[in-house]
């Protein structure tokens, strides 16, 4: 179904506000929203995390009496549980909101390991939260959708949150929005430069998405092994706290956190915790391509996230920015020489190789290899 049909149904239901966190399963919807509304007006806001997006819908309803639409991957339900249950629920304020949830890890459909458990419990999680839902798949006709949506609309009119759970390939987009930025250095080039400059005992924690996939392939190309790397295949936004946990217990070992701008923004309070603890052996690198690139390309904070400013006020000791490989080499050398909590913002182009592969090791194999490396080196 073309996402424009979904937006037309929303318009008929009085839904004129859209927010959320992009998901590859919802690319048709995200592309249509970006092509229709952009991200700079008041009708569409790309939120920092899914809980924030629910809060935005609550504020919109309080001000207008109209429900909003909140889109997310099913993993984002974890971030949204608290405001759904303690703010929106009919036993509390009774604030209606339409959730559009991408169903990653759907039972019987092959997906990456981080999505399997969430896919198994998605519908049960909505039922536990008392959120009525419909499931949208590729074979549903527009007429069947309209009938099912009418039932959800009745719940919205009664002050309840309701959901559309979207299977793979169910939403399409006939529009072609243009994403991207003007930076030349690729994320893969940046990660490769850092990996080559790092010490042999250094440990890497990389964020979820294509960054971890690129680090894995770079190690393969360098015949360097994967035992120094923790690939955070899920848990978006938590890589820096994983890195902090390692750095505090391994004070004589340098720890690198390779983060993304969208991931760092999702749980920004982690930077304040790092700035307070100030581990001298941790270097926090954030690849800033101003986009949720792994899940389609939607802009992060309208492309205006001031990461170095945030690092400075959070208490990082050494802060720098690099926009090309020469600047990156200099920033990495300076951060390693500083021997104090460091932050490097790396400005990169959006996009990745079309033939980029995925890790061939399982999460448990990754865990065991890293723990052995830490214990023996």
C-alpha positions as CSV (number, residue, x, y, z in Angstrom):
1,X,0.0,0.0,0.0
2,X,1.3,3.4,-0.9
3,X,1.9,5.4,2.3
4,X,-0.1,8.3,0.8
5,X,-3.2,6.2,1.4
6,X,-2.3,5.9,5.1
7,X,-1.8,9.7,5.3
8,X,-5.1,10.3,3.6
9,X,-6.9,8.1,6.2
10,X,-5.1,10.0,8.9
11,X,-6.3,13.3,7.5
12,X,-9.8,12.1,7.5
13,X,-9.4,11.1,11.2
14,X,-8.0,14.6,12.1
15,X,-4.4,13.4,12.4
16,X,-2.2,16.2,11.2
17,X,0.9,15.8,13.3
18,X,3.7,13.2,12.8
19,X,6.7,12.3,14.8
20,X,8.9,9.3,15.6
21,X,12.2,7.6,15.0
22,X,12.8,6.2,11.5
23,X,12.8,2.5,10.7
24,X,13.8,0.7,7.6
25,X,10.5,-1.3,7.7
26,X,8.7,2.1,7.6
27,X,10.8,3.6,4.9
28,X,7.8,4.1,2.7
29,X,6.1,6.1,5.4
30,X,9.2,8.0,6.4
31,X,10.1,9.0,2.8
32,X,6.5,10.1,2.2
33,X,6.4,12.2,5.3
34,X,9.8,13.8,4.4
35,X,8.7,14.5,0.8
36,X,5.3,15.9,2.0
37,X,6.3,17.9,5.1
38,X,10.0,18.0,5.4
39,X,11.4,18.2,9.0
40,X,11.5,22.0,9.6
41,X,7.8,22.7,10.0
42,X,5.5,21.9,13.0
43,X,3.7,19.1,11.3
44,X,6.6,16.6,11.3
45,X,9.4,16.2,13.9
46,X,12.0,13.5,13.9
47,X,12.3,12.8,17.7
48,X,15.4,11.9,19.7
49,X,13.8,8.7,20.9
50,X,10.4,7.0,20.8
51,X,9.4,8.0,24.4
52,X,10.0,11.7,23.4
53,X,7.8,11.2,20.4
54,X,4.9,9.9,22.5
55,X,5.4,13.0,24.7
56,X,5.2,15.2,21.6
57,X,1.9,13.6,20.6
58,X,0.6,14.2,24.1
59,X,1.4,17.9,24.0
60,X,-0.1,18.1,20.5
61,X,-3.4,16.6,21.7
62,X,-3.5,18.8,24.8
63,X,-3.1,21.9,22.6
64,X,-5.4,20.9,19.7
65,X,-7.7,18.0,20.8
66,X,-6.4,16.0,17.8
67,X,-4.3,12.8,18.0
68,X,-0.8,12.6,16.5
69,X,0.9,9.7,14.7
70,X,4.0,8.2,16.2
71,X,6.2,5.9,14.0
72,X,8.8,3.6,15.3
73,X,10.5,0.2,14.9
74,X,9.2,-2.4,17.3
75,X,12.4,-2.2,19.3
76,X,11.3,1.4,20.1
77,X,8.3,0.1,22.0
78,X,10.8,-0.4,24.9
79,X,11.5,3.4,25.0
80,X,7.8,4.2,24.6
81,X,6.4,1.8,27.3
82,X,6.6,4.3,30.1
83,X,4.7,7.2,28.5
84,X,2.2,4.9,26.9
85,X,1.4,3.2,30.2
86,X,1.8,6.1,32.7
87,X,0.8,9.1,30.5
88,X,-1.4,8.2,27.6
89,X,-3.4,5.2,29.1
90,X,-7.1,5.6,29.7
91,X,-6.6,5.0,33.4
92,X,-4.3,8.0,33.5
93,X,-4.9,11.0,31.1
94,X,-6.6,9.1,28.3
95,X,-4.6,10.8,25.5
96,X,-5.1,9.2,22.1
97,X,-2.2,8.5,19.7
98,X,-1.8,6.4,16.6
99,X,1.3,4.2,16.7
100,X,2.8,2.9,13.4
101,X,5.2,0.1,14.3
102,X,7.6,-1.6,12.0
103,X,7.6,-5.4,12.8
104,X,11.3,-6.4,12.7
105,X,12.0,-10.0,13.6
106,X,8.5,-11.2,12.7
107,X,8.2,-14.9,13.5
108,X,9.0,-17.0,10.4
109,X,10.8,-14.1,8.6
110,X,14.6,-14.1,8.6
111,X,16.1,-11.1,10.3
112,X,19.1,-10.1,12.3
113,X,19.6,-11.6,15.8
114,X,18.9,-8.4,17.7
115,X,15.4,-8.4,16.2
116,X,14.4,-12.0,17.0
117,X,13.2,-11.6,20.6
118,X,11.5,-8.3,20.0
119,X,9.7,-9.7,16.9
120,X,8.4,-12.6,19.0
121,X,6.8,-10.4,21.7
122,X,5.7,-7.4,19.6
123,X,1.9,-8.2,19.5
124,X,1.9,-9.5,23.1
125,X,3.6,-6.3,24.2
126,X,0.8,-4.2,22.7
127,X,-1.8,-6.5,24.2
128,X,-0.2,-6.2,27.6
129,X,-0.3,-2.4,27.3
130,X,-4.0,-2.6,26.3
131,X,-3.2,-1.1,22.9
132,X,-5.6,-2.3,20.1
133,X,-3.9,-2.9,16.8
134,X,-4.2,-4.0,13.2
135,X,-1.5,-5.8,11.2
136,X,-0.7,-4.4,7.7
137,X,0.8,-6.7,5.2
138,X,1.7,-6.7,1.5
139,X,-1.6,-8.4,0.4
140,X,-4.0,-6.1,2.3
141,X,-6.1,-4.1,-0.1
142,X,-6.9,-0.4,0.4
143,X,-10.5,-1.3,1.1
144,X,-9.5,-3.8,3.8
145,X,-7.2,-1.3,5.3
146,X,-9.9,1.3,5.4
147,X,-12.3,-1.1,7.2
148,X,-9.6,-2.0,9.8
149,X,-8.6,1.6,10.2
150,X,-12.2,2.6,11.0
151,X,-12.1,0.3,14.0
152,X,-8.8,1.9,15.2
153,X,-10.3,5.3,14.7
154,X,-13.2,4.4,17.1
155,X,-10.6,3.6,19.7
156,X,-8.8,6.9,19.1
157,X,-12.1,8.8,19.4
158,X,-12.6,7.1,22.7
159,X,-9.3,8.5,24.0
160,X,-7.1,5.4,23.5
161,X,-3.8,4.7,21.9
162,X,-4.0,2.4,18.9
163,X,-1.4,0.8,16.6
164,X,-0.8,-0.3,13.1
165,X,1.9,-3.0,13.0
166,X,3.6,-3.0,9.6
167,X,5.1,-6.1,8.1
168,X,8.1,-6.1,5.8
169,X,7.3,-4.5,2.4
170,X,3.7,-3.5,3.3
171,X,4.2,0.3,2.9
172,X,5.6,1.8,-0.2
173,X,6.4,5.3,-1.4
174,X,5.9,6.7,-4.9
175,X,7.8,9.9,-4.0
176,X,11.6,10.1,-4.1
177,X,12.9,12.4,-1.3
178,X,16.6,13.6,-1.5
179,X,18.6,13.0,1.6
180,X,22.3,13.6,2.3
181,X,24.9,16.3,3.1
182,X,28.0,17.9,1.5
183,X,30.7,16.1,3.4
184,X,33.2,14.0,1.4
185,X,34.7,11.6,3.8
186,X,32.8,8.3,4.1
187,X,32.1,6.7,7.5
188,X,34.0,3.6,6.3
189,X,37.1,5.7,5.6
190,X,36.8,7.3,9.0
191,X,36.5,4.0,10.8
192,X,39.3,2.5,8.9
193,X,41.6,5.4,9.8
194,X,40.9,5.1,13.5
195,X,41.3,1.3,13.4
196,X,44.7,1.6,11.8
197,X,45.9,4.2,14.3
198,X,44.7,2.5,17.5
199,X,46.9,0.4,19.7
200,X,47.0,-3.4,19.6
201,X,45.5,-3.7,23.2
202,X,42.7,-1.2,22.5
203,X,39.1,-2.3,22.7
204,X,36.4,-1.0,20.4
205,X,32.7,-0.7,21.1
206,X,30.7,0.2,18.0
207,X,27.1,1.3,17.7
208,X,24.3,-0.5,16.1
209,X,23.8,-0.3,12.4
210,X,26.1,0.0,9.4
211,X,29.0,1.3,11.4
212,X,29.4,-2.0,13.2
213,X,29.0,-3.8,9.8
214,X,31.8,-1.6,8.3
215,X,34.1,-2.2,11.3
216,X,33.6,-6.0,10.9
217,X,34.5,-5.8,7.2
218,X,37.5,-3.6,7.7
219,X,38.9,-6.1,10.2
220,X,38.4,-8.8,7.6
221,X,40.2,-6.7,4.9
222,X,43.0,-5.9,7.4
223,X,43.2,-9.6,8.5
224,X,43.1,-8.1,11.9
225,X,40.7,-10.4,13.7
226,X,37.5,-9.4,15.5
227,X,38.4,-10.1,19.1
228,X,39.0,-6.5,20.1
229,X,35.5,-5.3,19.0
230,X,32.1,-5.4,20.6
231,X,29.6,-4.9,17.9
232,X,26.5,-3.4,19.5
233,X,24.0,-5.0,17.1
234,X,20.9,-3.7,19.1
235,X,20.3,-1.3,22.0
236,X,20.6,1.9,20.0
237,X,22.1,4.7,22.0
238,X,23.8,2.6,24.6
239,X,27.3,2.0,23.1
240,X,28.9,4.7,25.1
241,X,27.7,3.2,28.4
242,X,29.0,-0.2,27.4
243,X,32.3,1.4,26.6
244,X,32.3,3.2,30.0
245,X,31.7,0.0,31.8
246,X,34.7,-1.6,30.1
247,X,36.9,1.5,30.6
248,X,36.3,1.7,34.3
249,X,37.3,-1.9,34.9
250,X,40.2,-1.8,32.5
251,X,41.9,1.5,33.4
252,X,45.2,0.5,31.8
253,X,43.6,-0.2,28.4
254,X,42.3,2.4,25.9
255,X,38.7,2.0,25.0
256,X,37.1,3.5,21.8
257,X,33.4,4.1,21.5
258,X,32.4,4.5,17.8
259,X,29.0,6.1,17.9
260,X,26.5,7.6,15.5
261,X,24.8,11.0,15.8
262,X,21.3,9.6,15.9
263,X,22.4,6.9,18.4
264,X,24.1,9.4,20.7
265,X,21.1,11.7,20.5
266,X,18.7,8.9,21.5
267,X,20.2,8.7,25.1
268,X,22.1,12.0,25.3
269,X,22.3,11.8,29.1
270,X,25.0,9.2,28.7
271,X,27.4,12.0,27.6
272,X,26.8,13.8,30.9
273,X,27.6,10.6,32.9
274,X,30.8,10.2,30.9
275,X,31.7,13.8,31.5
276,X,31.1,13.3,35.2
277,X,33.2,10.1,35.5
278,X,35.9,11.3,33.1
279,X,37.6,8.0,32.4
280,X,41.1,9.0,31.1
281,X,41.3,5.9,28.9
282,X,38.1,6.4,26.8
283,X,37.8,8.1,23.4
284,X,34.3,8.8,22.3
285,X,34.0,9.2,18.5
286,X,30.7,10.2,17.0
287,X,30.3,9.8,13.3
288,X,28.0,12.7,12.3
289,X,26.4,12.4,8.9
290,X,23.3,14.3,10.0
291,X,21.1,11.3,9.1
292,X,19.5,8.2,10.4
293,X,21.3,6.7,7.5
294,X,21.1,3.0,8.5
295,X,17.3,3.2,8.4
296,X,16.7,5.3,5.3
297,X,18.4,8.7,5.6
298,X,15.9,10.9,7.6
299,X,17.8,13.9,9.1
300,X,18.9,13.9,12.7
301,X,17.9,17.1,14.5
302,X,17.4,18.8,11.1
303,X,21.1,18.3,10.5
304,X,22.1,20.9,13.1
305,X,23.2,18.8,16.1
306,X,26.1,20.6,17.9
307,X,28.0,17.6,19.2
308,X,31.2,19.3,20.1
309,X,29.3,21.9,22.1
310,X,27.4,19.2,23.9
311,X,30.6,17.4,24.7
312,X,32.3,20.5,26.1
313,X,29.4,21.4,28.4
314,X,29.1,17.7,29.5
315,X,32.6,17.8,30.9
316,X,34.8,16.0,28.3
317,X,38.4,17.0,28.8
318,X,39.5,17.0,25.2
319,X,37.1,17.9,22.3
320,X,37.8,18.1,18.6
321,X,36.1,17.9,15.2
322,X,37.4,16.5,11.9
323,X,35.9,16.9,8.4
324,X,38.6,15.1,6.3
325,X,41.1,12.3,6.8
326,X,44.1,14.7,7.6
327,X,42.1,16.4,10.3
328,X,41.0,13.0,11.6
329,X,44.5,11.7,11.8
330,X,45.5,14.8,13.8
331,X,42.5,14.6,16.1
332,X,43.1,10.9,16.8
333,X,46.8,11.5,17.5
334,X,46.0,14.3,19.9
335,X,43.3,12.4,21.7
336,X,45.6,9.4,22.3
337,X,48.4,11.7,23.5
338,X,46.0,13.6,25.8
339,X,45.4,10.6,28.1
340,X,42.1,12.0,29.3
341,X,38.4,11.6,28.4
342,X,38.3,12.7,24.7
343,X,35.6,13.4,22.2
344,X,36.0,13.5,18.4
345,X,33.1,14.5,16.1
346,X,33.7,13.2,12.6
347,X,31.7,14.9,9.8
348,X,30.9,12.3,7.2
349,X,28.9,11.8,4.1
350,X,25.7,9.8,4.3
351,X,25.5,6.4,2.6
352,X,27.4,3.2,2.4
353,X,28.6,0.6,-0.1
354,X,25.8,-1.2,-1.8
355,X,27.7,-4.5,-1.2
356,X,28.3,-3.9,2.5
357,X,27.9,-7.3,4.3
358,X,27.0,-8.3,7.8
359,X,29.0,-9.9,10.6
360,X,29.5,-13.6,10.1
361,X,29.9,-14.3,13.8
362,X,27.0,-14.6,16.2
363,X,26.6,-12.1,19.1
364,X,27.7,-14.8,21.6
365,X,30.8,-15.6,19.6
366,X,31.5,-11.8,19.5
367,X,31.1,-11.7,23.3
368,X,33.3,-14.6,24.1
369,X,36.1,-13.5,21.8
370,X,36.2,-10.0,23.3
371,X,36.1,-11.3,26.9
372,X,39.0,-13.7,26.1
373,X,41.0,-10.9,24.6
374,X,40.5,-8.7,27.6
375,X,41.4,-11.5,30.0
376,X,44.5,-12.6,28.1
377,X,46.1,-9.4,26.6
